[in-house]
């Protein structure tokens, strides 16, 4: 089950950075999946994206970065062809080198259907 307050803390931290408008969702994901402290999570994400830690909270820089990497954006309807939902999560899992439960379940389901 985990710590019920832990999720609220991660969400407030992510929203404080702007969530999907910046890199707050990615930082929060590292905090939740790897138990990283915020400073460590920001350094990890910045390193993976090839940007500075300050750029993580810049909505202009991160909007371009999210579009270039196709890892989901708030206004996907404004950007035809941009990743949405599970497609974005697949890309985020690969980019950050983490396991995302719904991605793994999706892979298992497809594997069973294909007989792999």
Rosetta blueprint (number, residue, H / E / L):
1 X L
2 X L
3 X L
4 X H
5 X H
6 X H
7 X H
8 X H
9 X H
10 X H
11 X H
12 X H
13 X H
14 X H
15 X H
16 X H
17 X H
18 X L
19 X H
20 X H
21 X H
22 X L
23 X L
24 X H
25 X H
26 X H
27 X H
28 X H
29 X H
30 X H
31 X H
32 X H
33 X H
34 X H
35 X L
36 X L
37 X L
38 X H
39 X H
40 X H
41 X H
42 X H
43 X H
44 X H
45 X H
46 X H
47 X H
48 X H
49 X H
50 X L
51 X L
52 X L
53 X L
54 X H
55 X H
56 X H
57 X H
58 X L
59 X H
60 X H
61 X H
62 X H
63 X H
64 X H
65 X H
66 X H
67 X H
68 X H
69 X H
70 X L
71 X L
72 X L
73 X L
74 X L
75 X L
76 X H
77 X H
78 X H
79 X L
80 X L
81 X L
82 X L
83 X L
84 X L
85 X H
86 X H
87 X H
88 X H
89 X H
90 X H
91 X H
92 X H
93 X H
94 X H
95 X H
96 X H
97 X L
98 X L
99 X L
100 X L
101 X H
102 X H
103 X H
104 X H
105 X H
106 X H
107 X H
108 X H
109 X H
110 X H
111 X H
112 X H
113 X H
114 X H
115 X L
116 X L
